[in-house]
Amino acid sequence: MWTHEHSTEINATPARIWALLSDVPGWKHWNAGIEDIRMHGPFAAGTTFTMKPPGEDAFTSTLIEVVAQEVFTDETIIDGTRVVVIHRILPLAPDRAKVSYSTQITGPAAEAFGPMVTADFPEVLGALKRLAEQTAG
């Protein structure tokens, strides 16, 4: 198993952060690792979405857990390797929260996928922070 976690503190309400995280089509506006993304239903457990990173093939992920303003987890399985990413919001104060992306990867390509999947977490969370704080103020 390959695991990794990255987090940042954001000066915005959990509701504001959740609004950005639950707007899956909007991710491409603040996540440079997304060229195209499409939801295939509501932002709820069981719904799938298809994401295409720049210069790569698209893949489909499934939301396996969604708790409004707290956490959502997605799962992607590619050639027998399972990638699970947990996106968590931890309130620190009324207008401040810690957001973490935690990854668990299992399967034959776990060691190869791990660094590729998580390399941009600092930039992605930084962009989320800037957008959430910009629109919060």
CORUR-V104101 format. One line per field, one symbol per residue. ss: DSSP state (A for helix, B for strand, O for the rest). psi: psi as a letter, one per 40 degrees, with the letter a starting at -180 (. if undefined). burial: b if it has 9 or more other ideal C-beta (glycine too) atoms within 8 Angstrom, else e. Layout:
ss=???
psi=???
burial=???
This chain:
ss=OBBBBBBBBBOOOAAAAAAAAOOAAAAAAOOOOOOBBBBOOOOOOOOBBBBBOOOOOBBBBBBBBBBOOOBBBBBBBBOOBBBBBBBBBBBBBOOBBBBBBBBBBBOOOAAAAAAAAAOOAAAAAAAAAAAAAAAAO
psi=ihiiiiiihhgiiddddddddegddedeeeheehdihhifaigiheiiihhhiheiiiihihhehhhhediihihhhhfehhhhhhhihhhdidfhihhihhhhhiadfddddddddededddddddddddddddd.
burial=ebebebbbbbebbbebbbebbbebeebbebbeebeebebeeebeeebbbbbbeeeeeebbbbbbbbeeeebbbbbbebeebbbbbbbbbeeeeeebbbbbbbbbbebebbeebbeebbebbeebbbbbbbbbbeebe
